[in-house]
Amino acid sequence: MVCPAKNIDVPLQVFDGLGCRTARPIQIDSHKTIIWVKGTVELPAEILESPKAAFAFLSVEGSSRIYVNGYLIGTNGVPARTKAEEDAGQLDAAIFIPRQFLNEGENTLTVLLSGHHSRIALSHTIHRFGIGFDINPQHRLMQSYWPSMLTFGVFIIGGFYFAAVSLFRRRTFENGLMSSVALSAASFFAAGQLIVEVLRGVWAYPYSFHELRLGLIVSLSISVGASLVYHTLCRFGVQRRGILLGLTVLVMLAVVLLIPGFDNKASCAILVATLSAATIALVHFKTQSNDAVLYGGAFLSFSLLNVLAPQQFLDSYYYFALALLLLTLFLLQARLIWSFERNFVESDLQRRQLETVLDELSSENERFLIIDSNGRRERLSLEDIAFISGAGDYVAINLVSGKEILHSTSLSTLEGELPLSFLRVHRSHIVNTVQIRSLDRHTSGTGELSLNSGVVVPVSRRIMPRVRQRLDVNPLQHI
């Protein structure tokens, strides 16, 4: 029986007036009002003979004053006619019942209930209403929550691992960086959602906090879904991923606003995301068949479980299914990372091998000079060159053997091609320093270089300091 609270002090005489009605507990609404609620509980003799303590157990979004068989046994918060007068009680409460207040057979449980601190009109405000024995509300809740906590390690390990990949393997996995970031975000959001879910089993919070908790669960469900969609977009290299992600989030928000019940909101939000991700993956079946099938299959399996058993899915399967989905994505992403790293190592090895070959070729080329002479191109050993002189549009390459070869180039061009062992000593002469026997400096500031072949090459006054400096660095026996 439910009646408006015309008199909040006389609970035994208010259930026969105007406005009273019979209702199931889930049909009772205490939002922004104050009411009387009366129900009956059958207690067999064997239960009353039990040594366990008895409690009035209420899981109600409101403050309450509780009577058993007409006896006041306690309060949960302070129910009142206004929000200012009301003291918000706990969402889940257990009030001790002295055994002498209980009867064998039918017992009456009467509650004055107000819910002025609630902000949202929820689908139902009474979750449980009855008499129990040795029941701690949080312990009872944790019995259903603790199996889901087994998945917490999966979420945390996956989140930190792919965060580390994003930070420390950027060079080897640059193209897949954002897919790892999104997967890490999905893992952390899932861990956060689990923590908020289990919070009810570890903290006897006031009922006014319950709506915030439900809102956080829905928000985190949207965040998990959005992260999974973005991961899939990045994983398959989809263009305009920001626009597609934004459209998916808009659909998720529209579903959340239109569907009643916070459990349904959280369930449908993640359903929109997983169906979207499955579609993205399967669209890429032709180009990435293996991974596309695995991604699509994982997301569709999660979605199918959500649709076929919605209530059991939320109460029992959700976090296990989400952990299994993320584990599948972890393995696929890890395989991709290993593939990138293997390719990077192979590319780095090939690069080093190529650099070695180029160095060897460069070293080989430094020992030779390619010349064009009389329409013929030939390779000339640098060790055979004594000195080089300008000859109009040509240069005359004088060999150690005394032979002279004309080469179609200029001294300035040739000076840039020759190694440091060749020195420009005059505007018309370049000398192989290996062939220098002695340097004679004249009082005028000019000089002469005597080569091993007996040839004398002039040194200009302007270049003399550089010649002497070079010879000081590489001293000659004959000087």
RAUR-V585718 format. One record per pair of residues at least 4 apart in sequence whose C-alpha atoms are under 7 Angstrom apart, sorted by the first residue. I is the first residue (numbers start at 1). J is the second residue. Records with the same first field share a line. If there is no record, write none. Layout:
I=J ; J
//
This chain:
1=15 ; 20 ; 21 ; 22 ; 23 ; 37 ; 38 ; 39
2=20 ; 21 ; 22 ; 23 ; 35 ; 36 ; 37 ; 38
3=14 ; 15 ; 19 ; 20 ; 21 ; 35 ; 36 ; 37
4=19 ; 20 ; 34 ; 35 ; 36
5=34 ; 35 ; 36
12=70
15=20
16=20
23=27 ; 28
24=28
25=126
26=124 ; 125 ; 126 ; 127
27=124
28=124 ; 125 ; 126
29=124 ; 125
30=34 ; 35 ; 62 ; 113 ; 114 ; 115 ; 125
31=115 ; 116 ; 118 ; 121
32=115 ; 116 ; 118
33=114 ; 115 ; 116
34=80 ; 81 ; 113 ; 114 ; 115
35=112 ; 113 ; 114
36=111 ; 112 ; 113
37=110 ; 111 ; 112
38=108 ; 109 ; 110 ; 111
39=108 ; 109 ; 110
40=106 ; 107 ; 108 ; 109
41=106 ; 107 ; 108 ; 130
42=105 ; 106 ; 107
43=47 ; 48 ; 104 ; 105 ; 106
44=48 ; 104 ; 105
45=49 ; 104
46=50
48=104
52=133 ; 134
53=133 ; 134
54=96 ; 97 ; 99 ; 132 ; 133 ; 134
55=94 ; 95 ; 96 ; 97 ; 131 ; 132 ; 133
56=94 ; 95 ; 96 ; 97 ; 130 ; 131 ; 132
57=93 ; 94 ; 95 ; 129 ; 130 ; 131 ; 132
58=92 ; 93 ; 94 ; 128 ; 129 ; 130
59=91 ; 92 ; 93 ; 126 ; 127 ; 128 ; 129
60=91 ; 92 ; 125 ; 126 ; 127 ; 128
61=91 ; 115 ; 125 ; 126 ; 207
62=88 ; 89 ; 113 ; 114 ; 115 ; 207
63=76 ; 77 ; 78 ; 79 ; 87 ; 88 ; 89 ; 113 ; 114 ; 115
64=75 ; 76 ; 77 ; 78 ; 79 ; 111 ; 112 ; 113 ; 114
65=74 ; 75 ; 76 ; 79 ; 111 ; 112 ; 113
66=72 ; 73 ; 74 ; 75 ; 110 ; 111 ; 112
67=71 ; 72 ; 73 ; 109 ; 110 ; 111
68=72 ; 73 ; 101 ; 108 ; 109 ; 110
69=101 ; 107 ; 108 ; 109
73=97
74=95
76=89 ; 90 ; 93
77=87 ; 88 ; 89
78=86 ; 87 ; 88 ; 89
79=86 ; 87 ; 112 ; 113 ; 114
80=85 ; 86 ; 114
81=85
82=86 ; 116
83=116 ; 117
88=117 ; 206 ; 207 ; 208
89=206 ; 207
90=204 ; 205 ; 206 ; 207
91=205 ; 206 ; 207
92=137 ; 204
93=137
94=136 ; 137
97=101
102=107
103=107
117=208
118=208
122=261
123=261
135=140
136=140
137=141
138=142 ; 201 ; 202
139=143 ; 201
141=145 ; 201
142=146 ; 201
145=149 ; 198
148=319 ; 320
151=155 ; 319 ; 320 ; 323
152=156 ; 191
153=157
154=158 ; 323
155=159 ; 187 ; 188 ; 190 ; 191 ; 323
156=160 ; 187 ; 188 ; 191
157=161
158=162 ; 184 ; 187
159=163 ; 184 ; 185 ; 187 ; 188
160=164 ; 184
161=165
162=166 ; 180 ; 181 ; 183 ; 184
163=167 ; 181 ; 184
164=168
165=169
166=170 ; 177 ; 180 ; 181
169=173
170=174 ; 177
172=340 ; 341 ; 344
173=177 ; 337 ; 340
176=180 ; 235
177=181
178=182 ; 234
179=183 ; 231 ; 234 ; 235
180=184
181=185
182=186 ; 227 ; 228 ; 230 ; 231
183=187 ; 227 ; 228 ; 231
184=188
185=189 ; 227
186=190 ; 224 ; 227 ; 228
187=191
188=192
189=193 ; 220 ; 223 ; 224
190=194 ; 224
191=195
192=196
193=197 ; 217 ; 220
194=198
195=199
196=213 ; 217
197=217
198=202
199=203
200=204
205=209
209=213
210=214
211=215
212=216
213=217
214=218 ; 262
215=219
216=220
217=221 ; 266
218=222 ; 262 ; 265 ; 266
219=223
220=224
221=225 ; 266 ; 269 ; 270
222=226 ; 269 ; 270
223=227
224=228
225=229 ; 270 ; 273 ; 274
226=230 ; 249 ; 273
227=231
228=232
229=233 ; 245 ; 273 ; 276 ; 277
230=234 ; 245
231=235
232=236 ; 277 ; 281
233=237 ; 238 ; 241 ; 280
234=238
240=244
241=245
242=246
243=247
244=248
245=249
246=250
247=251
248=252 ; 273
249=253
250=254
251=255
252=256 ; 269 ; 272
253=257
254=258
255=259 ; 268 ; 269
256=265 ; 269
259=264 ; 265
260=264 ; 265
261=265
262=266
263=267
264=268
265=269
266=270
267=271
268=272
269=273
270=274
271=275 ; 303
272=276
273=277
274=278 ; 299 ; 303
275=279 ; 299 ; 300 ; 303
276=280
277=281 ; 299
278=282 ; 295 ; 296 ; 299 ; 300
279=283
280=284
281=285 ; 292 ; 295 ; 296
282=292 ; 293 ; 296
284=288 ; 292
285=289 ; 292 ; 293
288=292
289=293
290=294
291=295
292=296
293=297
294=298
295=299
296=300
297=301
298=302 ; 325
299=303
300=304
301=305
302=306 ; 321
303=307
304=308
305=309 ; 313
306=310 ; 313
309=313
310=314
311=315
312=316 ; 317
313=317 ; 318
314=318
317=321
318=322
319=323
320=324
321=325
322=326
323=327
324=328
325=329
326=330
327=331
328=332
329=333
330=334
331=335
332=336
333=337
334=338
335=339
336=340
337=341
338=342
339=343
340=344
341=345
342=346
343=347
344=348
345=349
346=350
347=351
348=352
349=353
350=354
351=355
352=356
353=357
354=358
355=359
356=360
357=361
358=362
359=363
360=364
361=365
362=366
363=367
366=419
367=381 ; 382
368=379 ; 380 ; 381 ; 382
369=379 ; 380 ; 381 ; 382
370=377 ; 378 ; 379 ; 380
371=377 ; 378 ; 379 ; 407
372=376 ; 377 ; 378 ; 407 ; 408
373=377 ; 406 ; 407 ; 408
384=399 ; 400
385=397 ; 398 ; 399 ; 400 ; 432
386=398 ; 399 ; 400 ; 431 ; 432 ; 435
387=397 ; 398 ; 430 ; 431 ; 432
388=395 ; 396 ; 397 ; 398 ; 429 ; 430 ; 431
389=395 ; 396 ; 397 ; 428 ; 429 ; 430
390=394 ; 395 ; 396 ; 411 ; 428 ; 429
391=395 ; 396
393=408 ; 409 ; 410
394=406 ; 407 ; 408 ; 409 ; 410
395=406 ; 407 ; 408 ; 409 ; 410 ; 411
396=404 ; 405 ; 406 ; 407
397=404 ; 405 ; 406
398=402 ; 403 ; 404 ; 405
399=403 ; 404
400=453
409=413 ; 414
410=414
411=415
412=416
413=417
414=418
418=422
421=432 ; 433
422=430 ; 431 ; 432 ; 433
423=430 ; 431 ; 432 ; 433
424=429 ; 430 ; 431
425=429 ; 430 ; 431 ; 459 ; 460 ; 463 ; 467
426=430 ; 458 ; 459 ; 460 ; 463
435=451 ; 452
436=449 ; 450 ; 451 ; 452
437=450 ; 451 ; 452 ; 478
438=449 ; 450 ; 478 ; 479
439=448 ; 449 ; 450 ; 479
440=447 ; 448 ; 449
441=445 ; 446 ; 447 ; 448
442=446 ; 447
445=461
446=459 ; 460 ; 461 ; 464
447=458 ; 459 ; 460
448=456 ; 457 ; 458 ; 459
449=456 ; 457 ; 458 ; 459
450=454 ; 455 ; 456 ; 457
451=455 ; 456
459=463 ; 464
460=464
463=467
464=468
465=469
466=470
467=471
468=472
469=473
470=474
471=475 ; 476
//
